[in-house]
Amino acid sequence: MIVGDRFRVMVAGRALRRRNFKLFFFGQLISVTGTWMQSTAQAWLVLTLVGKHDAAFYLGLLGVTQFLPVLVLGLFGGMIADLWPKRRTVIGTQIAAGLLAGILSVLVALNRVEVWQLFALGTCLGFVNAVDMPTRQSFVVEMVGREDVANAVALNSAVFNAARIVGPAVAGILIALIGTALCFFLNAVSYIAVVVSLLMMNETELMPAERLAMPKSVGEVGANLAEGLKYVWRTPVVLLVVTVIALASTFGMNFNVILPAIAGGVLNVDSVGFGMLTASMGVGALIAALVAAAGQRPRLRLLLGGALLMGSAEVALSATTVLPVAMFVVFLAGLGAVAMAATANAMIQVTVPGPLRGRVMAVYTTFFVGSTPVGNSITGVTGSTYGTPAAVFLDGFVAILAGLAGIAAVMRFGIRVGHGMRTPVEVASIAAGPGIPTVE
């Protein structure tokens, strides 16, 4: 019976014992599935609007419009996360995202959609995400507490990767039977699940951090933004996490650009082969998320080992032309990528004090998500100039360097993850000092 209980806790997740997080978890499961359905349908819609020859260019440009606002305005989004109640802010961002999906579904259903409208809606979604991402991620610890935040982050990663497998498959069937408009409509409706879950939460069970005082001048705004950056710079473990994520995500996590080119141009497989590659990566990512969820706390070895595994798998992928081998190495790449990303997110959550968490999470999401247009551009230019294998090798090589540099920093400075958040005295010491080489 004890073994059975332990098994259920490991699979279901300790964080799911919290009613508020359980509501959020299942709401996210529905919403993220809808997001992946829209992503798949949007790619197909672009293909039908501009033709096969120009689709890659327009899809890449659309990605830039969606992620550039996060890169430019992510720090402001983090300050909003620290200023306003996080639950209410996330309700607002989720409603806004659902409305944008609803507008797109109406335009497609009425056959009035044009390419420029996709770019306009994508840009608006980017502005919403600039606020939503740091707020939603820093809200997790307020639902579950510091002791279960690593488990909660890993479960969110499991939701994301499970949806990445289910969402595109459902979208493919719906596109073939009905068209893309229904996918956009269902995504719009899926946001209702998150909003309802947030409204149903017991606010007295939340553990909100002390909120940032409203700035009264432009100078105070700048000082508040700088405070988050200074904390990252002066806290070695957080600086290590952000640096590794910045390098590894900019170069190593460009699967959306690389996999189609590998499937069609290197492996010479059709859409079925491409689907097998995508599913293999998703399975690896899902397993990594479940393993991370079973852990007690985030560990540097998972962060750095994940970067090394992802990079090594990509280097191996650059050298193969055989589908089964490619499926195995992208499985390993997905395993390493999520082990790294889930650990990095949880590590920041358990280290950063509450009043700074939104701004520091904004720094993290700026590098993790906002670097996407930069990484996609570098990968695309390298691939078009030197070939897809060269682009894959470059991405993997830089991810390996990031992991090795992280290991060297840990060995040189003795960086460790603390068992809990810093006290106000420790935070003040960090803010006043020139830098601390070791985090206990």
N, C-alpha and C positions, 0 to 999 in steps of 0.2 A: 504493500500500500504506500509505503514511504517512497519507494522507487517510482511508482506511478504518479504520485504527487509531484515529485521532482521533475519528472518528464513533462507533465502538463505545465508546470511553471516555466520550464525552459522553452517549450514550444509556444505557449500562449504569451509569455512575457510577464515579468513582474510588474511592469508599468500598467498593465491592463487591470490590475487590482484597483487602480484608481478610477472611480466612475467617470470623472471628467475626461481623463485621457481615453478611456474606452469609447466614449461618445465621439471624441475627436478622431480616434483611430478609424472607426467604421465610416465616419463621414469622409475622411480622407481617402479611404479605399474606393468609395464610389466616385469621388471627385477626380482623383488622379487617373482612374480608368477613363473617365470622360476626356481628360486632358490629352491622354495618349491617342484616343480616338480622333480628337480634333487635329492633333499633329499629323497623323497618318492621312486623314482626309484633306488637310490643307496642302500637303505635298502633292497629292493626286490632283487637287484643284489647280495648283500652279502649273502642273504638267499639262493639263487640258487647256489652260488659258494661253500659255506661251509656247507650247510645243516642246518636244523632247530635246531639240538642239539647244534651247536657251534655258531649260528648266534648272540645270545645276547652278547657273549664274544667279537666277532669280531666287532660288531657294537659299543660297548662301547670303544674298543681300537681305532677304527677309529675316534670316537669323540675326544679322547685324542690327537691324531695326528693332528687334525684340529684346536684344541683350545690351545694346549700347546705353539705354537709359540707366540700367543697373550699374554699368561701369562708371557713368558720369555722376549719377545722383545717389548711388548706394549709401554713401556716408550720411547724406541728409535723411534717407530713409531710416538709418539706424538711430539718428537723433530723435526722429518722430517716435520710434519704438520705445525710447527711454522717456519721452515726454508724456505720451498718451496711454490710457489703459489698453493693454495689448489685446485683450479679448474683443473689445469694441472696435479697435483698429482693424483686426483681422476680419471681423464681420463686414466692415466697410469695403475692404479690398476684395473679399470674395464676391460680394454683390456686384462690385464694379467689373470684375473679370467675367462674371456670369452674363452681365448685360452686353459686354463686348462680344461674347460668343453668340448671344441671341441675335444681335444686329447682323453678324455674319451669316447666321442661318437664314434670316429673312432675305438678305440680299441674294443668297444662292437660290433659295426657293423661288424667288421672283425672277430669277435669271437676269439680275441687274448687277451682278458682281463684276468688278474690274480689278486689275492688278494693283492699281494705286490705292484702292480701298483696303486691300490686304496689308499693304505697307502702313497705311494710316492706323488701322486697327492694331497691327503689330506694335507700332510705336506706343500707342496708348496702353497696351498691355505691358510694355516694358516699364512705363512710368508706374503702373499699379504694382508690378513686381518689385520695383526699387523700394517700395514701402513694405510690401507684403512679406518678402523673404526674410529680412532681418527680424521683423516683428513676429512672424509665425514661428521661426526657429527659436527665438529667445523666449517665446511663450511656453515652450515645452516644459522647461524646468519649473515654471509656475504651476503647471498641472500635476507634476509627479514628484517634485522635490529633487534635491541634489543626489540622493542615494539611488534613484531609479532613472536618472536622465540618460545615462549611456544606453540602458535597455530601451527607453522610449525612442531615442534617436535611431537605434538599430531597427526597431520595429517600423518606424517611418520609412527607412530605406527599404525594408522588406515590402511594404505597401507599394512604394514607387516601382520596384523591380517586378513585383507580381503584376502590377497594372501594365508595365511595359510589355509583358508577354500577352496578357488578355486583351488590352485595349486595341492594339493594331490588328489582331486577329478578328475581333468583332467588327472593327471599322472596315476591314477588307470585305467581309460578307455583306455588310450594309451598303457599301459603295457599289458592289456588283449587283445587288438586288434593287436598291432604291436610288442611290446617289449620295453625294456628300452632304447635302443639306441636313439630313437627319442626324448625321454624326455631330455637326455643329450644334444642332438643337439639343441633342442628348447631353452634350458637354455643358451647355448653358443650364439645363435642368439639374445636372449633377452637383452644381455649386449649392443648390438648395440643401443638399445633405449636410454640407459643412456648416452652413449658416444655422440650420436647425440644431445641429449638434452643439454649436457654440451657445445658442440661446437656451438650450436645455441644461447647461452646466450649472452646478451649484457654486455660486460665486464665493460663498463663505469657505469652501474647501480649497480655493486657489491660494497660492503662496506668492502674491505679487511682491516684486522688489520695490524699493523706494524709488519714486519717480523723480526724474530730473526737473528742476525748477524751470519754468518758462523763461527763455532768454528775453531781455528787454531791449537789446540793441544788436546791431550787426556784429559788433565786437564780441558780444557774449555768444552769438551763434558760432563764430569762428573758434572761440575758446573751447566750446563744448565739442565741436568736431575734432579739434586738435587733441582733446583729452583722450579720446578713444585711440587715436593714432599713437600718442605718447605711451599709453598703457601697453599697446602691442610691442612697441620698440623696447620698452624697459622691462618686459616680462619674458624671460628667455624661452619658456615652454610655448607661450602663445606665438612669439616671433618665429620659433622653429616650425610650428604647425602652419602658420600663414605662408611662410617661405616655401615649404615643401609643397603645399597645396597650390601656390601660385605657379610654380614651375611645372608640377605634374599635371595640373588641370589645363594649363595653357597649351601644353604640348601633348601630353599622354591621353587626354580624355576627349579626343576628337573623333570618336567612333562614327558619329552621324555623317561626317565628311568622308571618312576612310572606308567604311564597310561597303557602301554601294560601289565605289571605285574598285575595291579589291574583288568583290563578287563578279562584276561584269568585265573588268579589264585585266585582272590577273588570274583568277580562278576559272573564268569563262563559264559561269553558271547562270541559270535563269533566276526568275523571281523566287522559285522554290528553294534554290540553293541559298539565295540571299536571306530568305526567311529562316532557314536552318542556322545560318551564321548568327542572325539576330537573336534567335531563341537560345542558342548555346551561350551567348554572352549574358543574356537575361537569367538563365539558370545559375550560372556562376555567381552573378551579382546577388541573386536571391539567397543562395546558400551562404555567402559571406555575411549578408545582413542577419540571417538567423543565427549564425555562429557568434556574431558580435552581440546580438541580443542576449545570448546565454552568458556572456561575460559579466563579471561583477563591476568592473570599471574600465575605462579606456586605457590602453597601454601603448606606449611609444613603439614597441616592437610591431604592433599591428599596423600603425601608421606607416612606419618606414619599410616594413616588410611588404606591405601592400603596394607601395610605390615601386619597390624593386621587382615584385612579381609582375605588376602591370607592364613595366618597362621591358622586362625580359621577354614577356609573352609577345609584345609588339615587335621586338627585334626578331624573334623567331617567326612571327607572322610575315615579316618583310622578306623572308627567305624561302617561303613555301608557295607552291602552286597546286597543292593537293587539298581538296575540300575537307576530308576527315581530319587532316592535321590542322588545317585552319580552324575548324570547329573546336578542336581541343585547345588551341592556344588562345582563341578569343574567350573560351570558357574561363581559362586562367586569368586573362586580362580583366574580365568582369569580376572575378573573385577578388583580384588585387585592388581594383578601382574602388569597389564598395567598402572593402576592409579599410582602405586608406581614408575615404571620404567620411564614413560613419564614425570612425575613431576620431578624426580631426574635429568634426562637429561636436561630439560629446566632450572631448577634451577641453574645448573652449568653454562649453557650458558649465563644466564643473570647476573651472579655474577662475573665470571672470566674476567679480562681484556684481550683484544685482543692478545697481544704478548705472553701470557701464556696459551691461551685457548687450543691449541693443546696438550700441555704437561699435563694439568690438565684433559682434556678429555681422554687422554691415561691412566691416573691413574684410572679414572672411568671405562673405557672399560676393563682394566686389571682385575679389581675386578668383573665387571658385566659379562663379557664374558669369560675372562681367568680363572675364578674360576670354570668354568663348569667341567673340568676333575676332579678337587678336589671334587666338590659336587657329581658328578656322581659316583665316587669311594666310597665315604662315604655312599651314599644311596644304592649302589649295595651291599657293604659288610654288611651293617645293614640288608638289605632285605634278603640276603642269609643266614644270621646267625640267625636272630630273626623273620623273616617273613616280607612280604610286608607291612602289617598294621603298624608294629613297625617303619619301615623306613619312612612311610608317617607321622606318629605321630611325629617322631623326626624332620623331615623337617618343619612341621607346628609349632611345639613348639619353635624352634629356631627363626623362622620368627616372632612369637608373641613376643618373648623376644627382638628382634631387634626393633620392633615397640614401645614396652614399654620403652626400654632404651632410644630411641629417644625422647619420650614424657618427660621422666624424665630430659633429658639434656635441652630440651627447657624450661621447668619450672624452672630448677635450674639456668641456665645461661641467660635466656631471649633471646635465639637465634631467630632472625627474618630474613626474606628474604628482601633484599633491593629492592627499586623501580628501581634501575639501577646499572650499573657497577661502580666500584670504580674509582675515579680520580687518576691520577698518584701520588698525594700527599698521598692519603689513601693507595695506594699500597706500597709506600715507607715506610709508617708508619707500615704496617703489616710486611714487610720484616725486618724492624729494630727491632721491638718489640718482647717480649718473648711470646706473645699470647694475643688475645683479647677475652674476654668472651662473648661479645655481638656484633652482626652484625645488624646495623640499616637498 
